[in-house]
């Protein structure tokens, strides 16, 4: 297929992941990687889908393998959206795997990257960064960079809610825009944080 056809396949895989249709997302991401030919920019999206679904289904080894390829590729090409999304997803996955120190290091790298870019495009994939940062009590730190966003969107709105400690509102915003996977992540962190605060 053409490059456009491959791009559409992986975009649909991401949409399926966001909406909670994980089996379809995995099929789409795998198909893209099998048929794309040479490595491409959208590889990061495919590996993010595969890493996130593997982690959620308890396959830590597969999640780690996909996340490693995801992050290595994003660091290599340095494209802002791919790098920021990959760092954020890797931080969230590390935290989910119980690697809190590694997650902190990745959030450090992400915050430095946010500082380095003059303008930010916040896409849905960057919500993972704010989810991880909220769990680490660092969401406000990332939120300080949201004044550099190129345009407003529901994803920016949700990140702002998270940065300002309004996780329930972030979850509602994400749910309203059918980003069910991310709404669930935010609500889980909100419940965990509430549990920490309960005497």
C-alpha positions as CSV (number, residue, x, y, z in Angstrom):
1,X,0.0,0.0,0.0
2,X,0.9,3.7,-0.2
3,X,2.4,5.7,2.6
4,X,-1.0,7.4,3.0
5,X,-2.7,4.0,3.4
6,X,-0.2,3.0,6.0
7,X,-0.7,6.3,7.9
8,X,-4.5,5.8,7.9
9,X,-4.1,2.2,9.3
10,X,-2.0,3.4,12.2
11,X,-4.2,6.5,12.8
12,X,-7.2,4.1,13.0
13,X,-5.3,1.9,15.4
14,X,-4.7,4.9,17.7
15,X,-8.4,5.9,17.5
16,X,-9.4,2.3,18.4
17,X,-7.0,2.3,21.3
18,X,-8.3,5.7,22.6
19,X,-11.9,4.5,22.3
20,X,-11.1,1.2,24.2
21,X,-11.3,-1.1,21.1
22,X,-8.0,-2.7,22.0
23,X,-8.2,-5.9,19.9
24,X,-8.8,-3.8,16.7
25,X,-6.0,-1.4,17.8
26,X,-3.5,-4.2,18.2
27,X,-4.5,-5.7,14.8
28,X,-4.1,-2.2,13.2
29,X,-0.7,-1.4,14.8
30,X,0.7,-4.8,14.0
31,X,-0.5,-4.7,10.4
32,X,1.1,-1.2,10.0
33,X,4.5,-2.4,11.3
34,X,4.4,-5.5,9.1
35,X,3.6,-3.6,5.9
36,X,5.2,-0.2,6.2
37,X,8.6,-1.0,4.7
38,X,11.3,1.3,6.0
39,X,11.0,2.9,9.5
40,X,8.6,5.9,9.5
41,X,7.5,8.8,11.8
42,X,4.2,7.0,12.6
43,X,6.1,4.0,14.1
44,X,6.0,5.7,17.4
45,X,2.2,5.6,17.3
46,X,2.1,1.9,16.6
47,X,4.6,1.0,19.3
48,X,2.7,3.2,21.8
49,X,-0.5,1.3,21.1
50,X,1.2,-2.0,21.4
51,X,3.1,-1.1,24.6
52,X,0.0,0.4,26.3
53,X,-2.3,-2.5,25.5
54,X,0.4,-5.1,26.5
55,X,0.9,-3.3,29.9
56,X,-2.9,-3.1,30.5
57,X,-3.3,-6.8,29.8
58,X,-0.5,-7.7,32.2
59,X,2.2,-8.6,29.6
60,X,5.1,-6.6,31.1
61,X,7.8,-8.1,29.0
62,X,6.0,-7.2,25.7
63,X,5.2,-3.7,27.1
64,X,8.8,-3.1,28.0
65,X,10.1,-4.3,24.6
66,X,7.6,-2.1,22.7
67,X,8.3,0.9,24.9
68,X,12.0,0.5,24.4
69,X,11.6,0.7,20.6
70,X,9.1,3.5,20.9
71,X,11.4,5.7,23.0
72,X,14.6,4.9,21.1
73,X,12.9,5.9,17.8
74,X,11.5,9.1,19.2
75,X,14.8,10.1,20.7
76,X,16.5,9.5,17.4
77,X,14.3,11.6,15.2
78,X,13.6,14.3,17.8
79,X,10.3,15.3,16.2
80,X,8.6,17.2,19.0
81,X,5.2,15.5,19.0
82,X,6.7,12.0,18.8
83,X,9.3,12.7,21.4
84,X,7.0,14.3,23.9
85,X,4.3,11.6,23.5
86,X,6.9,8.8,23.7
87,X,8.5,10.2,26.9
88,X,5.2,10.6,28.5
89,X,3.9,7.2,27.6
90,X,7.2,5.6,28.7
91,X,7.0,7.5,32.1
92,X,3.5,6.2,32.6
93,X,4.4,2.6,31.7
94,X,7.5,2.7,34.0
95,X,5.3,3.9,36.8
96,X,2.7,1.1,36.1
97,X,5.6,-1.4,36.2
98,X,6.6,-0.2,39.6
99,X,9.7,1.7,38.4
100,X,9.0,5.0,40.1
101,X,12.6,6.2,39.9
102,X,12.8,5.5,36.1
103,X,9.4,7.3,35.7
104,X,10.8,10.3,37.5
105,X,13.9,10.4,35.3
106,X,11.7,10.3,32.2
107,X,9.5,13.1,33.5
108,X,12.7,15.1,34.1
109,X,13.7,14.5,30.5
110,X,10.2,15.5,29.3
111,X,10.2,18.7,31.4
112,X,13.5,19.6,29.8
113,X,12.1,18.9,26.4
114,X,9.1,21.1,27.1
115,X,11.4,23.9,28.1
116,X,13.5,23.5,24.9
117,X,10.5,23.9,22.5
118,X,9.2,27.4,21.9
119,X,5.7,26.1,20.8
120,X,3.9,22.9,21.8
121,X,1.3,20.8,20.0
122,X,-0.4,18.8,22.6
123,X,-2.0,15.8,21.1
124,X,-3.9,13.0,22.9
125,X,-0.8,10.9,23.3
126,X,0.7,13.5,25.6
127,X,-2.0,12.9,28.2
128,X,0.1,10.0,29.4
129,X,2.7,12.4,30.6
130,X,0.2,14.3,32.7
131,X,-1.2,11.1,34.1
132,X,2.3,9.9,35.2
133,X,3.2,13.4,36.5
134,X,-0.1,13.5,38.5
135,X,0.8,10.2,40.2
136,X,4.3,11.6,40.9
137,X,2.9,14.9,42.2
138,X,4.6,16.8,39.3
139,X,1.6,17.7,37.1
140,X,1.8,21.4,38.0
141,X,5.4,21.4,36.8
142,X,4.4,20.2,33.3
143,X,1.3,22.4,33.3
144,X,3.6,25.5,33.5
145,X,4.5,24.8,29.9
146,X,0.9,24.8,28.6
147,X,1.0,28.5,27.9
148,X,3.2,27.6,24.9
149,X,0.5,25.5,23.1
150,X,-0.1,26.3,19.5
151,X,-3.8,25.9,19.7
152,X,-6.5,24.9,22.2
153,X,-8.1,21.5,22.2
154,X,-9.9,19.0,24.5
155,X,-6.5,17.4,25.1
156,X,-5.0,20.7,26.3
157,X,-8.2,21.3,28.4
158,X,-7.7,17.9,30.0
159,X,-4.0,18.4,30.7
160,X,-4.8,21.8,32.2
161,X,-7.4,20.2,34.6
162,X,-4.8,17.5,35.6
163,X,-2.1,20.2,36.1
164,X,-4.4,22.2,38.4
165,X,-5.5,19.1,40.4
166,X,-8.9,18.7,38.9
167,X,-8.6,15.1,37.8
168,X,-12.3,14.4,37.9
169,X,-13.0,17.2,35.5
170,X,-10.2,15.9,33.3
171,X,-11.8,12.5,33.3
172,X,-15.2,14.0,32.4
173,X,-13.6,16.0,29.5
174,X,-11.9,12.9,28.1
175,X,-15.0,10.8,28.5
176,X,-17.1,13.4,26.7
177,X,-14.6,13.3,23.7
178,X,-14.7,9.4,23.7
179,X,-11.1,9.1,24.8
180,X,-12.1,6.3,27.1
181,X,-8.7,4.8,27.6
182,X,-7.3,8.1,28.9
183,X,-10.4,8.9,30.9
184,X,-9.9,5.5,32.7
185,X,-6.2,6.3,33.4
186,X,-7.0,9.7,34.9
187,X,-9.8,8.3,37.0
188,X,-7.5,5.5,38.3
189,X,-4.9,8.0,39.3
190,X,-7.5,10.2,41.0
191,X,-8.7,7.2,43.0
192,X,-5.2,6.2,44.0
193,X,-4.4,9.8,45.1
194,X,-7.7,9.9,47.1
195,X,-6.7,6.6,48.7
196,X,-3.3,8.1,49.8
197,X,-5.1,11.1,51.3
198,X,-7.6,8.9,53.3
199,X,-6.5,8.5,56.9
